[in-house]
Amino acid sequence: MNSDPWTDPDPAPGDFDADLASLAPELVTIHDGDASSTLRILVSVEGEDASRLQRIADAQGKKPGDVVADLLRAADRPAA
């Protein structure tokens, strides 16, 4: 199978296997995780862009962060 650095996952599966195998078992803890957890990303918008974002949010009755989230979801959809 050919590898394509532009589309292959990075890191690729197995990239850290040797490093993980070298860890002492007492240093490794496994956690189930929390399905209700969230991730917060800080986005800086300044000047006219900040005013534009606030104006769009106000017009849609949303918070500026919700408008940014909508943009991210729209950008992630496949092109028609």
MMTF fields as JSON, N, C-alpha, C and O atoms, coordinates in Angstrom:
{
  "mmtfVersion": "1.0.0",
  "mmtfProducer": "UNKNOWN",
  "numBonds": 319,
  "numAtoms": 320,
  "numGroups": 80,
  "numChains": 1,
  "numModels": 1,
  "chainsPerModel": [1],
  "groupsPerChain": [80],
  "chainIdList": ["A"],
  "bondAtomList": [4, 2, 8, 6, 12, 10, 16, 14, 20, 18, 24, 22, 28, 26, 32, 30, 36, 34, 40, 38, 44, 42, 48, 46, 52, 50, 56, 54, 60, 58, 64, 62, 68, 66, 72, 70, 76, 74, 80, 78, 84, 82, 88, 86, 92, 90, 96, 94, 100, 98, 104, 102, 108, 106, 112, 110, 116, 114, 120, 118, 124, 122, 128, 126, 132, 130, 136, 134, 140, 138, 144, 142, 148, 146, 152, 150, 156, 154, 160, 158, 164, 162, 168, 166, 172, 170, 176, 174, 180, 178, 184, 182, 188, 186, 192, 190, 196, 194, 200, 198, 204, 202, 208, 206, 212, 210, 216, 214, 220, 218, 224, 222, 228, 226, 232, 230, 236, 234, 240, 238, 244, 242, 248, 246, 252, 250, 256, 254, 260, 258, 264, 262, 268, 266, 272, 270, 276, 274, 280, 278, 284, 282, 288, 286, 292, 290, 296, 294, 300, 298, 304, 302, 308, 306, 312, 310, 316, 314],
  "bondOrderList": [1, 1, 1, 1, 1, 1, 1, 1, 1, 1, 1, 1, 1, 1, 1, 1, 1, 1, 1, 1, 1, 1, 1, 1, 1, 1, 1, 1, 1, 1, 1, 1, 1, 1, 1, 1, 1, 1, 1, 1, 1, 1, 1, 1, 1, 1, 1, 1, 1, 1, 1, 1, 1, 1, 1, 1, 1, 1, 1, 1, 1, 1, 1, 1, 1, 1, 1, 1, 1, 1, 1, 1, 1, 1, 1, 1, 1, 1, 1],
  "groupList": [{"groupName": "MET", "atomNameList": ["N", "CA", "C", "O"], "elementList": ["N", "C", "C", "O"], "formalChargeList": [0, 0, 0, 0], "bondAtomList": [1, 0, 2, 1, 3, 2], "bondOrderList": [1, 1, 2], "singleLetterCode": "M", "chemCompType": "L-PEPTIDE LINKING"}, {"groupName": "ASN", "atomNameList": ["N", "CA", "C", "O"], "elementList": ["N", "C", "C", "O"], "formalChargeList": [0, 0, 0, 0], "bondAtomList": [1, 0, 2, 1, 3, 2], "bondOrderList": [1, 1, 2], "singleLetterCode": "N", "chemCompType": "L-PEPTIDE LINKING"}, {"groupName": "SER", "atomNameList": ["N", "CA", "C", "O"], "elementList": ["N", "C", "C", "O"], "formalChargeList": [0, 0, 0, 0], "bondAtomList": [1, 0, 2, 1, 3, 2], "bondOrderList": [1, 1, 2], "singleLetterCode": "S", "chemCompType": "L-PEPTIDE LINKING"}, {"groupName": "ASP", "atomNameList": ["N", "CA", "C", "O"], "elementList": ["N", "C", "C", "O"], "formalChargeList": [0, 0, 0, 0], "bondAtomList": [1, 0, 2, 1, 3, 2], "bondOrderList": [1, 1, 2], "singleLetterCode": "D", "chemCompType": "L-PEPTIDE LINKING"}, {"groupName": "PRO", "atomNameList": ["N", "CA", "C", "O"], "elementList": ["N", "C", "C", "O"], "formalChargeList": [0, 0, 0, 0], "bondAtomList": [1, 0, 2, 1, 3, 2], "bondOrderList": [1, 1, 2], "singleLetterCode": "P", "chemCompType": "L-PEPTIDE LINKING"}, {"groupName": "TRP", "atomNameList": ["N", "CA", "C", "O"], "elementList": ["N", "C", "C", "O"], "formalChargeList": [0, 0, 0, 0], "bondAtomList": [1, 0, 2, 1, 3, 2], "bondOrderList": [1, 1, 2], "singleLetterCode": "W", "chemCompType": "L-PEPTIDE LINKING"}, {"groupName": "THR", "atomNameList": ["N", "CA", "C", "O"], "elementList": ["N", "C", "C", "O"], "formalChargeList": [0, 0, 0, 0], "bondAtomList": [1, 0, 2, 1, 3, 2], "bondOrderList": [1, 1, 2], "singleLetterCode": "T", "chemCompType": "L-PEPTIDE LINKING"}, {"groupName": "ALA", "atomNameList": ["N", "CA", "C", "O"], "elementList": ["N", "C", "C", "O"], "formalChargeList": [0, 0, 0, 0], "bondAtomList": [1, 0, 2, 1, 3, 2], "bondOrderList": [1, 1, 2], "singleLetterCode": "A", "chemCompType": "L-PEPTIDE LINKING"}, {"groupName": "GLY", "atomNameList": ["N", "CA", "C", "O"], "elementList": ["N", "C", "C", "O"], "formalChargeList": [0, 0, 0, 0], "bondAtomList": [1, 0, 2, 1, 3, 2], "bondOrderList": [1, 1, 2], "singleLetterCode": "G", "chemCompType": "PEPTIDE LINKING"}, {"groupName": "PHE", "atomNameList": ["N", "CA", "C", "O"], "elementList": ["N", "C", "C", "O"], "formalChargeList": [0, 0, 0, 0], "bondAtomList": [1, 0, 2, 1, 3, 2], "bondOrderList": [1, 1, 2], "singleLetterCode": "F", "chemCompType": "L-PEPTIDE LINKING"}, {"groupName": "LEU", "atomNameList": ["N", "CA", "C", "O"], "elementList": ["N", "C", "C", "O"], "formalChargeList": [0, 0, 0, 0], "bondAtomList": [1, 0, 2, 1, 3, 2], "bondOrderList": [1, 1, 2], "singleLetterCode": "L", "chemCompType": "L-PEPTIDE LINKING"}, {"groupName": "GLU", "atomNameList": ["N", "CA", "C", "O"], "elementList": ["N", "C", "C", "O"], "formalChargeList": [0, 0, 0, 0], "bondAtomList": [1, 0, 2, 1, 3, 2], "bondOrderList": [1, 1, 2], "singleLetterCode": "E", "chemCompType": "L-PEPTIDE LINKING"}, {"groupName": "VAL", "atomNameList": ["N", "CA", "C", "O"], "elementList": ["N", "C", "C", "O"], "formalChargeList": [0, 0, 0, 0], "bondAtomList": [1, 0, 2, 1, 3, 2], "bondOrderList": [1, 1, 2], "singleLetterCode": "V", "chemCompType": "L-PEPTIDE LINKING"}, {"groupName": "ILE", "atomNameList": ["N", "CA", "C", "O"], "elementList": ["N", "C", "C", "O"], "formalChargeList": [0, 0, 0, 0], "bondAtomList": [1, 0, 2, 1, 3, 2], "bondOrderList": [1, 1, 2], "singleLetterCode": "I", "chemCompType": "L-PEPTIDE LINKING"}, {"groupName": "HIS", "atomNameList": ["N", "CA", "C", "O"], "elementList": ["N", "C", "C", "O"], "formalChargeList": [0, 0, 0, 0], "bondAtomList": [1, 0, 2, 1, 3, 2], "bondOrderList": [1, 1, 2], "singleLetterCode": "H", "chemCompType": "L-PEPTIDE LINKING"}, {"groupName": "ARG", "atomNameList": ["N", "CA", "C", "O"], "elementList": ["N", "C", "C", "O"], "formalChargeList": [0, 0, 0, 0], "bondAtomList": [1, 0, 2, 1, 3, 2], "bondOrderList": [1, 1, 2], "singleLetterCode": "R", "chemCompType": "L-PEPTIDE LINKING"}, {"groupName": "GLN", "atomNameList": ["N", "CA", "C", "O"], "elementList": ["N", "C", "C", "O"], "formalChargeList": [0, 0, 0, 0], "bondAtomList": [1, 0, 2, 1, 3, 2], "bondOrderList": [1, 1, 2], "singleLetterCode": "Q", "chemCompType": "L-PEPTIDE LINKING"}, {"groupName": "LYS", "atomNameList": ["N", "CA", "C", "O"], "elementList": ["N", "C", "C", "O"], "formalChargeList": [0, 0, 0, 0], "bondAtomList": [1, 0, 2, 1, 3, 2], "bondOrderList": [1, 1, 2], "singleLetterCode": "K", "chemCompType": "L-PEPTIDE LINKING"}],
  "groupTypeList": [0, 1, 2, 3, 4, 5, 6, 3, 4, 3, 4, 7, 4, 8, 3, 9, 3, 7, 3, 10, 7, 2, 10, 7, 4, 11, 10, 12, 6, 13, 14, 3, 8, 3, 7, 2, 2, 6, 10, 15, 13, 10, 12, 2, 12, 11, 8, 11, 3, 7, 2, 15, 10, 16, 15, 13, 7, 3, 7, 16, 8, 17, 17, 4, 8, 3, 12, 12, 7, 3, 10, 10, 15, 7, 7, 3, 15, 4, 7, 7],
  "groupIdList": [1, 2, 3, 4, 5, 6, 7, 8, 9, 10, 11, 12, 13, 14, 15, 16, 17, 18, 19, 20, 21, 22, 23, 24, 25, 26, 27, 28, 29, 30, 31, 32, 33, 34, 35, 36, 37, 38, 39, 40, 41, 42, 43, 44, 45, 46, 47, 48, 49, 50, 51, 52, 53, 54, 55, 56, 57, 58, 59, 60, 61, 62, 63, 64, 65, 66, 67, 68, 69, 70, 71, 72, 73, 74, 75, 76, 77, 78, 79, 80],
  "secStructList": [7, 7, 7, 7, 6, 6, 6, 1, 7, 1, 1, 7, 6, 6, 6, 6, 2, 2, 2, 2, 2, 6, 1, 7, 4, 4, 4, 7, 7, 7, 7, 7, 7, 7, 6, 6, 7, 7, 7, 7, 7, 7, 7, 7, 7, 7, 2, 2, 2, 2, 2, 2, 2, 2, 2, 2, 2, 2, 2, 2, 6, 7, 7, 2, 2, 2, 2, 2, 2, 2, 2, 2, 2, 2, 2, 2, 1, 7, 7, 7],
  "xCoordList": [0.847, 0.0, 0.891, 1.858, 0.568, 1.348, 0.965, -0.182, 1.933, 1.653, 1.621, 2.417, 0.703, 0.557, 0.636, -0.294, 1.726, 1.877, 0.824, 0.635, 0.14, -0.888, -2.204, -2.977, -2.481, -3.792, -3.724, -4.73, -2.554, -2.431, -2.547, -2.178, -3.062, -3.145, -1.753, -0.795, -1.662, -0.376, -0.638, -1.335, -0.15, 0.748, 0.003, -1.202, 0.738, 0.168, 0.068, 0.846, -0.884, -0.97, 0.376, 0.996, 0.819, 2.079, 3.279, 4.347, 3.128, 4.269, 4.892, 6.1, 4.092, 4.61, 4.654, 4.854, 4.47, 4.441, 5.724, 5.663, 6.873, 8.146, 8.285, 8.762, 7.868, 7.938, 7.018, 7.399, 5.806, 4.856, 5.345, 5.179, 5.94, 6.45, 7.602, 7.841, 8.311, 9.462, 9.065, 9.905, 7.815, 7.359, 7.201, 6.76, 7.562, 7.36, 5.866, 5.198, 5.325, 3.885, 3.335, 2.188, 4.125, 3.622, 3.462, 2.851, 4.0, 3.857, 2.643, 2.333, 1.963, 0.836, -0.469, -0.632, -1.397, -2.743, -3.734, -3.538, -4.785, -5.819, -7.092, -7.517, -7.686, -8.927, -10.003, -9.733, -11.219, -12.335, -12.713, -13.303, -12.382, -12.77, -14.136, -14.761, -14.591, -15.873, -16.589, -16.197, -17.635, -18.366, -19.019, -19.356, -19.203, -19.849, -18.832, -19.207, -17.552, -16.532, -16.62, -17.173, -16.073, -16.096, -14.701, -13.818, -14.519, -13.265, -13.564, -14.489, -12.789, -12.963, -11.736, -10.601, -11.979, -10.902, -11.061, -12.142, -9.991, -10.005, -9.657, -8.595, -10.566, -10.359, -10.275, -11.149, -9.229, -9.087, -9.567, -9.111, -10.484, -10.992, -10.915, -11.379, -10.323, -10.091, -10.673, -10.993, -10.799, -11.163, -12.477, -13.485, -12.445, -13.661, -14.223, -15.438, -13.341, -13.827, -14.628, -15.637, -14.196, -14.934, -16.298, -17.307, -16.322, -17.6, -18.515, -19.718, -17.947, -18.72, -19.297, -20.464, -18.487, -18.947, -20.081, -21.07, -19.944, -21.0, -22.275, -23.372, -22.136, -23.307, -24.03, -25.259, -23.267, -23.87, -24.573, -25.69, -23.925, -24.518, -25.807, -26.808, -25.788, -26.991, -28.133, -29.281, -27.803, -28.83, -29.449, -30.617, -28.682, -29.172, -29.683, -30.158, -29.585, -30.021, -29.154, -29.643, -27.86, -26.934, -25.78, -25.616, -24.981, -23.732, -22.664, -22.759, -21.646, -20.577, -19.927, -19.589, -19.753, -19.164, -20.017, -19.488, -21.344, -22.236, -22.117, -22.206, -21.916, -21.732, -20.441, -20.417, -19.374, -18.102, -18.276, -17.762, -18.988, -19.226, -20.007, -19.712, -21.001, -21.759, -20.841, -20.96, -19.926, -18.976, -18.092, -17.84, -17.615, -16.768, -17.527, -16.998, -18.771, -19.559, -19.818, -19.748, -20.117, -20.372, -19.107, -19.182, -17.967, -16.711, -16.324, -15.58, -16.815, -16.465, -17.347, -17.034, -18.446, -19.335, -18.701, -17.988, -18.97, -18.435, -19.057, -20.22, -18.278, -18.766, -19.802, -19.69, -20.798, -21.86, -21.406, -22.174],
  "yCoordList": [-1.179, 0.0, 1.24, 1.314, 2.198, 3.432, 4.371, 4.397, 5.129, 6.094, 7.494, 7.814, 8.312, 9.683, 10.63, 10.674, 11.389, 12.268, 13.362, 13.966, 13.627, 14.681, 14.194, 14.989, 12.897, 12.397, 11.343, 11.075, 10.737, 9.713, 10.346, 11.506, 9.587, 10.134, 10.417, 9.699, 11.455, 11.812, 12.147, 13.13, 11.428, 10.288, 9.076, 8.925, 8.228, 7.011, 5.945, 5.952, 5.029, 3.925, 3.216, 2.897, 2.974, 2.286, 3.191, 2.722, 4.478, 5.397, 5.421, 5.619, 5.224, 5.332, 3.988, 3.95, 2.891, 1.575, 1.28, 0.786, 1.569, 1.288, 2.134, 1.648, 3.399, 4.266, 3.761, 3.74, 3.353, 2.859, 1.55, 1.324, 0.704, -0.572, -0.368, -1.206, 0.736, 0.98, 1.539, 1.619, 1.922, 2.475, 1.377, 0.267, 1.706, 0.767, 0.678, 1.71, -0.523, -0.691, 0.141, 0.585, 0.358, 1.133, 2.621, 3.365, 3.048, 4.449, 4.68, 5.817, 3.602, 3.693, 3.518, 2.555, 4.447, 4.305, 4.391, 5.142, 3.618, 3.586, 4.168, 3.801, 5.077, 5.727, 5.502, 5.51, 5.304, 5.087, 6.362, 6.298, 7.492, 8.751, 9.2, 8.542, 10.302, 10.874, 11.35, 12.347, 10.635, 10.961, 12.335, 12.898, 12.882, 14.193, 15.341, 16.505, 15.012, 16.062, 16.935, 16.526, 18.124, 19.068, 19.629, 19.499, 20.246, 20.892, 22.354, 22.668, 23.23, 24.661, 25.175, 24.922, 25.904, 26.475, 27.988, 28.509, 28.679, 30.127, 30.653, 30.346, 31.454, 32.051, 33.558, 34.163, 34.162, 35.616, 36.256, 35.908, 37.188, 37.942, 39.404, 39.786, 40.232, 41.628, 42.573, 42.181, 43.805, 44.892, 44.675, 44.297, 44.924, 44.814, 43.396, 43.208, 42.397, 41.016, 40.746, 40.042, 41.293, 41.12, 41.8, 41.245, 42.994, 43.705, 42.942, 42.838, 42.409, 41.646, 40.386, 40.056, 39.69, 38.483, 38.8, 38.07, 39.882, 40.263, 40.633, 40.284, 41.336, 41.732, 40.5, 40.434, 39.532, 38.295, 37.54, 37.054, 37.439, 36.731, 37.403, 36.73, 38.729, 39.461, 39.237, 39.041, 39.269, 39.1, 37.705, 37.533, 36.717, 35.341, 34.967, 33.85, 35.903, 35.616, 34.577, 33.79, 34.569, 33.584, 34.284, 35.5, 33.49, 33.98, 33.903, 33.065, 34.77, 34.702, 33.312, 32.863, 32.639, 31.295, 30.303, 29.398, 30.462, 29.571, 29.808, 28.871, 31.073, 31.392, 30.743, 30.184, 30.813, 30.188, 28.672, 28.051, 28.078, 26.628, 26.244, 25.226, 27.057, 26.804, 26.853, 26.026, 27.824, 27.933, 26.703, 26.193, 26.218, 25.017, 23.793, 23.01, 23.636, 22.497, 22.603, 21.597, 23.798, 23.983, 23.711, 23.128, 24.116, 23.898, 22.424, 21.995, 21.655, 20.24, 19.367, 18.197, 19.92, 19.146, 18.983, 19.867, 17.837, 17.665, 18.684, 19.058, 19.118, 20.069, 19.375, 18.185, 20.134, 19.561, 19.385, 18.916],
  "zCoordList": [0.0, 0.0, 0.0, 0.758, -0.838, -0.911, 0.225, 0.672, 0.674, 1.721, 1.107, 0.224, 1.579, 1.083, 2.278, 3.083, 2.411, 3.574, 3.643, 4.699, 2.55, 2.553, 3.11, 3.644, 2.999, 3.429, 4.524, 5.18, 4.735, 5.779, 7.161, 7.34, 8.153, 9.51, 10.066, 9.779, 10.851, 11.462, 12.919, 13.174, 13.86, 13.717, 13.165, 13.363, 12.476, 11.905, 12.988, 13.942, 12.844, 13.808, 13.907, 12.892, 15.125, 15.352, 15.539, 15.932, 15.268, 15.373, 16.767, 16.901, 17.789, 19.149, 19.879, 21.093, 19.152, 19.791, 20.56, 21.686, 19.98, 20.654, 21.916, 22.941, 21.843, 23.025, 24.127, 25.298, 23.755, 24.751, 25.374, 26.573, 24.562, 25.077, 26.049, 26.918, 25.907, 26.784, 28.151, 29.047, 28.322, 29.6, 30.65, 30.352, 31.854, 32.967, 33.251, 33.322, 33.415, 33.627, 34.786, 34.728, 35.833, 36.983, 36.65, 37.417, 35.527, 35.116, 34.221, 33.867, 33.861, 32.927, 33.686, 34.436, 33.493, 34.049, 32.896, 31.941, 33.004, 31.963, 32.551, 33.647, 31.808, 32.238, 31.19, 29.989, 31.66, 30.735, 29.984, 28.905, 30.54, 29.908, 30.379, 31.211, 29.857, 30.247, 28.99, 28.384, 28.603, 27.379, 27.439, 26.398, 28.627, 28.739, 28.733, 28.868, 28.578, 28.596, 27.344, 26.323, 27.441, 26.326, 26.097, 26.944, 24.959, 24.612, 24.313, 23.564, 24.895, 24.666, 23.924, 24.327, 22.83, 22.035, 22.043, 21.772, 22.351, 22.379, 20.996, 20.455, 20.422, 19.11, 19.292, 19.914, 18.754, 18.838, 17.545, 16.455, 17.682, 16.543, 16.942, 18.016, 16.07, 16.42, 15.382, 14.26, 15.781, 14.867, 14.142, 14.739, 12.837, 12.033, 12.027, 11.96, 12.096, 12.13, 13.397, 13.349, 14.527, 15.781, 15.685, 16.119, 15.119, 14.948, 14.004, 14.244, 12.934, 11.957, 12.605, 12.395, 13.384, 14.062, 15.027, 15.084, 15.786, 16.72, 15.982, 16.418, 14.867, 14.072, 13.515, 13.543, 13.012, 12.489, 13.607, 13.425, 14.761, 15.9, 16.342, 16.59, 16.443, 16.847, 15.862, 16.26, 14.567, 13.537, 13.586, 13.235, 14.014, 14.077, 15.462, 15.67, 16.416, 17.774, 18.457, 19.267, 18.133, 18.685, 19.383, 19.282, 20.097, 20.667, 19.575, 18.678, 19.641, 18.644, 18.552, 17.457, 19.676, 19.656, 18.892, 18.246, 18.959, 18.216, 16.709, 15.916, 16.324, 14.903, 14.399, 13.303, 15.189, 14.81, 14.715, 13.785, 15.656, 15.623, 14.364, 13.738, 13.99, 12.76, 11.539, 10.635, 11.515, 10.4, 10.312, 9.219, 11.463, 11.459, 10.949, 10.16, 11.406, 10.938, 9.443, 8.737, 8.945, 7.507, 6.699, 5.618, 7.2, 6.472, 6.448, 5.566, 7.394, 7.484, 6.598, 6.383, 6.081, 5.216, 3.836, 3.361, 3.198, 1.842, 0.885, 1.031, -0.08, -1.069, -1.959, -2.255, -2.372, -3.218, -4.637, -5.477]
}
